[in-house]
Amino acid sequence: MMYEGFVDTEVARFHYSRTGDGPPLLLISGGCGWRFNFQAMIPVLAQRHAVYALDPPGQGLTEIVETTFPAGVDDIARSIGI
């Protein structure tokens, strides 16, 4: 079963989905992608993992709330905590 939710930070209101149980696995799409890029993989990975698929800032249902956020690749990585 898939659960969808939001996590609010200073930068963005992040949208994510969670499917499955087990050790957590976080999927983050590169470039201009979003969690739907992983739609075909999620059911397979969820057989052994709790799969979290995240929409990066400005993609999918994640909304940028910091009006001065530059949204470069390094900025997006920092906003996620990488």
Buried (B, 14 or more C-beta within 10 A) or exposed (E): EEEEEEEEEEBBBBBBBBBBEEEEBEBBBEEEBBBBBBEEEBEEBBEEBBBBBBBBBBBBBBBBEBEEBEBEEEBBEEBBEE
